[in-house]
Amino acid sequence: MSPATDAESFDSARMPNWLTHPPGLRELALMLESTCGPSLRQPNPAFGIDSMLIGPPGQGRVVREQTVISAPFCRLLRFGLEPAARPAVLVVAPMSGHSAAQLRETVLALLPEYEVYLTDWRDARDVPLAEGDFGLDDYIDYLLRFMIHIGPAAQVLAICQSCVPALAATALLAQDEHPAQPYSLTLMAGPIDARLHPSPVNRFATGAPLAWFEDNLISTVASHLPGAGRRVYAGPMQLLTSLGMEGNRRMTTLAANWADPVRYWQAMLEMGKAIPLQQPVMDLTAEFYLDNLREVFQHYALARGCLRHRGRLVRPQAIKRTALLTVEARKDEICGAGQTLAAHQLCSGIPEARRFHFVAPGAAHRDVFSGAHWRKQVFPQVYKLAISSGREPDRK
């Protein structure tokens, strides 16, 4: 089925498949929170980069971490070396339920060449309700604010979920001919066009109408927490739905026993034991989760040329001054082949000589920003982009 036909055929009234979208997930998430809360809600890991020495022995420079902007839903962090006279790169961490500290290796690889800025998204359950809602429009607003703060000629590196809003923010700056347009934009394993080679994540997102996700996956922050009353897509729920995305056999057992309450709850308990607890999780605001689900995975708004930011049409073709690099992983289990590459067709205003694409052989999704694949395959492409654009980082 062609992408255009697939987009038009999405039926918002379709019934969910119980094998992947079973009822009772909210109850199981609450049970998981109550029994495994300490494991799930560990303090976010520190970057452990502040005061490190980068460089040859005896000649290394000290890394300094500072918060340059503190906003209700995000901090903009800066990691730099003293003295600081190098190009700036903004790393846009995905808002995907995990701490930005998962990008520690990304930051470490960039530090010798760049002043590194990083979005550190806050756990939604820690943000007081008085701070208001946070949806996809707000996410893009934050990126615009950060990009303008960093100033002209910065490079932007967006990872996974953050690719769509990063491309949208870059397009809006270009439409305004704003001086803060980034010098380059790197999009890594992100769903620019989620119609292409759909992964289990894509199929889960399109396997039920938006109302099902709101009715079954959204909960309210408890009264004893700072974000009391805020509607969220909670961290424990994210772990549960990951099983559905994998088509896990426990989901099949759950659906098969729906008519028998005793067996159903036994199956739910067994599924709860299978939840991976290696990384602490963070809540996402309900507005952002549902906006992202609708616009990126169900309506494919950016890819179809109909994404709007606060009513204004986002036009990627307006980008002309920013070089573009797209990166995909050959064995990506989350973002299908071609989904990130699709940015090139949208950014038709960028000269072909300033557009680049790289597929990391042997790499899975996380490998594009961490581990040996990131260090040995992907980072050299990011560095090459700066050279190809006539702006080699200062190695002094």
N, C-alpha and C positions, 0 to 999 in steps of 0.2 A: 504493500500500500504506500502511495506517495505521501510525503510529509504534508502537502496541502490538503489532500483528502483526509488524512488521519486527523488533522486539526479540526476540520469541519465536522467530522463524524463523532466527536466526543459527545456522549449523551449524558447530560447532567442529572438525568432522572434514572440512570441505570442502577440496578440493584447490586449491592456489594457481594463479592464471592466470600462465603464463610470460611473457605480454606485459607484465605489470606487476610480477611477482614472480619474476624469473629466478634460476636458481642461479648460484653463482660470485661473488656480490656481495662476500663477505668477502675473497676473493682480490683483487678489483679495488680494494677499499678500502685494503688493505695496499699495493698497488702505487701507488695515489694518494698515500698517506702518504709512501712512500719517494721518490717523484719530485717531489712538490709540497709536501713538508713545510714548508719555510720560508714559503711563501705562505699555507698553511693555518693555521700555528701562530704567527702574528705575536703579539707582546705585546698583551694586551687594550688597546684604546684608552682613554685617560684621559677623564674627563668634561670637563676643561678649564673647570670652573666655579669652582673654589676661587680666592678673591681677586678675582673679578669684581665690578664695581660695578653694582648694580641700582637704577635710579631716575633722576630728572632730573640733568643735569650740575650738579655742585657740591653736589647733595643726595643722591647715590646712597649706598647702603649696601653694605658688603662681604659677599660670600658666603663662608661658611665650610663646609668639608666635614670631617666627622669620622666615625669608626667608633664607633658606640655599643654594638654587640654584635658580637663576633667568634666565630663558631661554625665547626665543621669544614667544613660544606658551604655556608655563607652568611655574609656580613657584612651587618649592618644599618647603612646609611649615613644620615647626617643632613646635609641642606643647609639652612642657615639664614642669616638676615640679622641683623646686630647693630644695635640691640638686638632680642631675640627675644620677641615677645609676640603671636603670631598663631596661628590654628588649625593643627592638625597634619593632614597627609595622608600615609598610607602607600601608596606606589606599589609594587604587587606585580609585579615583572618576571616575564615568562614564563621558565620553564626550558625553553628551546627550542633550545639549542645555540649561542646567541650571547651576547655580553657584555651586561650591563645598560646599558652606555654607549650602546647603540642608543636608549635612552630620554632622551638628553640634551635634546632639544627638549621632551619632556614635562615634565622637571624645570624647564627654563627658563621655560616658560609658567606653571607653578604657583608659582614662587618669589616673585613680587611679592605674592602673596596668602597663602601658606602656609609653614609650616615643613615641608619635604619630607623624608620618610623613604623609603628605597628598599632593596629586597632585592637584594643583589649576589651572585648564586649563583656558586659556585666551579666551576672545571673539574674534573670527577670524576677525571681522571687525575693531578691534583695533590694529591688527598686520600689520605693513607696508609691502607692496608687496615685498620690497627689502629683507625681511627675508626669501623669498623662499616659496616653497610649503610645505604642511604638510599632509602626507598620513598615511596609516596604518603602513608602514615600519618606518616612523618617530616616530609614537606613541610608537612602540616597542623599538626604539632607546632611547627614553626618559626614558622608564621604566628600561632599562638596565643601563643607566647612574645613575638613582636614586638608584637602588638596589646596584650597586657597591659602590656608595657614602656612603650609610648607612652601608654597610659592612656585614660580615658573620653573620649567626645565627639570622638574623632578621625574623620576620613573615610578610607575605604579605596578605592583605585582599582586594580582588577585588569585585566590586559591578556592577551587571548588564552588560552593554556594555563592561566594562573593563575586564571581565573575560577571553575572548579569548586572547587579547594581553598580559595579565598578565601570563596566562599559557604558551603562546609562549615564553615570555621573560625568564621564569623559565626554560623551556626546553632548550633554547639556552645556558644558563649558565651551565646547567647540561651537555650538549654536549661538552662544553669546559672544563668541570671539574673545573669551576671557583670557587674560595673560597667564593665568594659572593652569592652562592646558598642560597635561604632562608631556614630557619629552618622549616617553615610550609607555606602552601598556602591555604587560605580559599577563595572559589569561591561562591559568593552569588547571586542566581537568575540571572545567566548569560547564554546566548545562545551558550553553547559549541557545542551542536548538535541541530540546529534549525529545523531539519526534524521531530523531535519527538513532537507529540501533538501540532501542530502549532496553535499559538494564532492569534488574529486579526492582530498583528504587523507582524507576519511571512507571513500571507496571503497577506497583503498589499505589502510587500517586494518582493513577488514572483508573484504578479498580473500583472506585466508589465515588458518588457525588460529593461535592464539598460539604454539604450538610452532614453527611455521615461522619466526616473527620471532626467537624465541630461538635456534633452530638456525642461522639464516642471517645475522642482523644483529648479533649480540652477539660481541664480541671481548674480549681480556684486555690490560690495560695492560702495556707492556714493562717489563722488569726494571730498566732504567736510570732510570725515572721515579719520582717520589715515591709515586704510587699503584700501584706495581708489584703485579700480581696481581689488581687490581680488575676485575670484569667490567663492561663499558661498552657503550653505544651510541655509537660513536665519531663524532667530527665528520665525517671523510671519508665515513663510511657515510651520514650524514644528507644530505650533498650528493648522493650517488648515488641514494638512495631518492627524493629530490625529483624526479628524472627519471621514475621510475616513477609517481609521483603525477600527473605531467603527461601520462602516456600517450605519452611521447616516442618518436619513430620509431626511435631507436637501441635502445630496449628491444625493439621488434618485431624488429629485425635480430638482436639478441642471441639472442632465443628461437628465431628461424628457423634459426640456425646451431649450435644446441646439439649436434647429432649430429656435427659436424665440429670437432674440437678446435682446429685451426689457424685456421679462419675465426671460431670462437667467440672466441678470444683476440684476434684482429684487431678484431672488433667491440667487445670490451671496451676495447681501447686507444683506439679511435675515440670511444667514449662517454666515456672518461676525459678526452679533450681538450675535451669540452663542459661540463665541470663549472665552475660559476661560482666564482671564487676571490676575489671582491671583499671579503668579510668573513671575519675569522678565526673559526674554529669551536671549540666546546668539547664535550667528552665528557659524556654523561649516564650516571648509574649504570644498570646493567641493571635493577635492581629498580624504580627509578622509571619508566623507559621502559615496561617490561612492565606494571606496575601501571596506569599512565595509559592505556595502550593497551587493556587489558582492561576497566577500570572505566568509562572515559569513552567509548571508541569502539566497543567490542564489546558490553558489557553495559548501557551507558547507565544506570549504577547510580543516580546522583543523580536523573536525570529520572524513573526508575521507582520512586523512593522506597525503594531498598534499599542505598544506599551506607552502609558502616560504617567508622567510625574506631576502630581497635583494638577491634573487636567491638561498638562502640556505634552504634546506628542514628542517622544524621544526619537531622534533621527541620527543613528550611527553614521549615515553617509555624510554627515556634516563634518566628521573628523578628517582633517587633512594634514595637520602638523605633527600628529603623534604617530610614532612608529608602533607597529603591532607585532607581537610574538604570541603564538598560541602553542600550548604544550599539551600533549596527550600521552597517556600510558598505554602501551601495547596490550597489557593484560588488565586493564581497568575494569573492576567489577561493579563500579558505581556509576561512572559516567561513560556512556557508550561512545564508540568510535565515531568521529566526525562531529560530535556535539559541540566541541570547542572550536574546531576548525571552521565551523559555520560563521564565526565572527568575521572572517575575511570577506565573505559575500555581502554581509551587512555593511562593512566599513569600506565601501567602494570608493570613497573619496581619498583614501590613503594611497599614494603611489605604490605600484607593485614592488619597486625596489626597496620599500620600507616596510614590507610585510613578510613575515617569516613564520614557518610552522615546523614543529619538531615532535616526533613520536619517539618516546623512550622505549627502546627494545627491552623486553623482559620485565618491565616495571608494572606494578599494580598501582592502585589509586594513591595510597599514602606515599608511595615511593617517589612521586614527583616533587615532594617537598621535604622528604627526610630520608636518611640512610644513604647508602652508597650510590644509588641511582640518582638522587638529587645532587650529591656532591660531584660525581664523576660525569654525569650525562646532562642533567638539566641546568645546573648552575653555569657551566661553560657556555650554554646557549644564551642565558641571560646576560652574561658578560660580553659575549660576542655581539649581542644586540646593541650594547652601548658603543662598541667599536664600529660596528657597521653604520651606526647613526652619526659617526663622527664625534663621539663624545666619550672617549676612553676615561675611566676613572683614574684619578691621581693615585699612583702607587707609592708616592714618597712618604 
